[in-house]
């Protein structure tokens, strides 16, 4: 079996592979074995993952195993529910079956966040051009996903909107361009920005409100195996009506802010510290305050021009 | 039993990729992926190398935590003039044994003399350990203190790490009785530390007692892999001595069973021979079936599990204690309610 774009497989083959648990997704530094026979999941994968490299049975062992399944036999048939099962206990709530895309994306995130310690994982958006990568770390609701999507319209390729994966032995960030998860009011903003064709169907009424996914572009996926050095670390802060402003942070401040954004810093300990130390040494860090997406883009452009 | 041989590197990995994935998944679910990784990492490439690397990094963090905790316990107890014996995972790591390589560790177990128990508990409470929340109720606290071989678990208030303080290897009410004082007398001090561990032969015996005279063999694959790794690295003299030592300590039956399992599962003939000297080959047949069935997780595994569960309680306490205990626990039982914690992503 060889890797091919998902869209080149027909639905029956995809369904069969997902049902028997041999569907394999290769992305960035990870390969994933996925099972789950929900039609909602199949629809989502066929739409949002159409350009991703997959195979119908694995040609090598896989690091991530994810099963999207009913929480119990009862919930398989009566008011069906679905939940991600990455092979270890995760704090995931069962969801109605139609929310399979959310269960799938959550499961993927939990697998990486809680199991992977080959990289220092930082919850951040990452984009890159030929000069290097820009790491944007922020809490939910600060406009990180909108900023990531906007940067992609300005010549940057997507590395990830969830995880900055920093190598332990070399200070490079590894691409992991999964679809960008958009919440509530960011959905129309990003739709306006990138065009409706690029967004998945909206999954409404989830515990996190309405959710839609902006899929990675073929050019993001083509170079998903090429890591890059980080040149800028940004901490975006959206404030309604704020004057755009970039506040430079010294390396110590940058580390202090990156540590709580990491899902495995305390697990890796010294090695994670060394990785972050070399990261901030070779990059400039800023806190960005802005009131509109345009302002944030302008700020980043000014910073990239001067750094 | 090929799975276990493959995990410790005695058999080659299966040829089909799907079978390899199942093997790795089972090793991970049974907490022996790290041990497997440490033994096979030099032959691995591609994704397998990444998976092994990940497992070893995770175990490394556990070992760092454990080494730090040992240091804290040493500091807390040396003022009280007590030199504890580090048990199980802690001992493997402290002695840098083959069984430590890649092993996950979640808590620290120590052993002190019964007469020192009060002093030790006082010193640990003063140094920041607290009764662990799930057993911090009157019934459990009393039960542990009256009938068990350890204090109710302690959790460090700041670091959240769990410490089990034992004064024996088996519950006071157990049907087996192992002479722990002889093992403590033979314990060896760790160089430059006020800490001890059992001698390597006694470490094997303790692991056998823990696996086969206490509990329901809850993690059979891990237990068997661990016994194999310890046995495999015993010196020739220790292996010659194991039968007499086990008999001397009153651990002939559990050690005989452990040696039987190591011989049967990993094909170690010497272990089978020693087992024959400790227990008669035609005895404990149902128990032997149950061990293999639960390890294979085959079609009869539910029966094997039930048998081992009942056996563990039969061994652990007499019926006049067991019935009130189970009734009490049944009344207190509540289904787990899972409240999702806040995570930084959707």
Boltz contact constraints between the chains, C-beta under 6 A:
constraints:
  - contact:
      token1: [A, 31]
      token2: [B, 47]
      max_distance: 6.0
  - contact:
      token1: [A, 58]
      token2: [B, 17]
      max_distance: 6.0
  - contact:
      token1: [A, 60]
      token2: [B, 46]
      max_distance: 6.0
  - contact:
      token1: [A, 60]
      token2: [B, 47]
      max_distance: 6.0
  - contact:
      token1: [A, 61]
      token2: [B, 20]
      max_distance: 6.0
  - contact:
      token1: [A, 61]
      token2: [B, 21]
      max_distance: 6.0
  - contact:
      token1: [A, 61]
      token2: [B, 47]
      max_distance: 6.0
  - contact:
      token1: [A, 61]
      token2: [B, 48]
      max_distance: 6.0
  - contact:
      token1: [A, 63]
      token2: [B, 50]
      max_distance: 6.0
  - contact:
      token1: [A, 63]
      token2: [B, 51]
      max_distance: 6.0
  - contact:
      token1: [A, 91]
      token2: [B, 340]
      max_distance: 6.0
  - contact:
      token1: [A, 91]
      token2: [B, 341]
      max_distance: 6.0
  - contact:
      token1: [A, 93]
      token2: [B, 340]
      max_distance: 6.0
  - contact:
      token1: [A, 109]
      token2: [B, 345]
      max_distance: 6.0
  - contact:
      token1: [A, 117]
      token2: [B, 54]
      max_distance: 6.0
  - contact:
      token1: [A, 117]
      token2: [B, 57]
      max_distance: 6.0
  - contact:
      token1: [A, 117]
      token2: [B, 58]
      max_distance: 6.0
  - contact:
      token1: [A, 118]
      token2: [B, 53]
      max_distance: 6.0
  - contact:
      token1: [A, 118]
      token2: [B, 54]
      max_distance: 6.0
  - contact:
      token1: [A, 123]
      token2: [B, 344]
      max_distance: 6.0
  - contact:
      token1: [A, 162]
      token2: [B, 345]
      max_distance: 6.0
  - contact:
      token1: [A, 181]
      token2: [B, 346]
      max_distance: 6.0
  - contact:
      token1: [A, 208]
      token2: [B, 346]
      max_distance: 6.0
  - contact:
      token1: [A, 267]
      token2: [B, 61]
      max_distance: 6.0
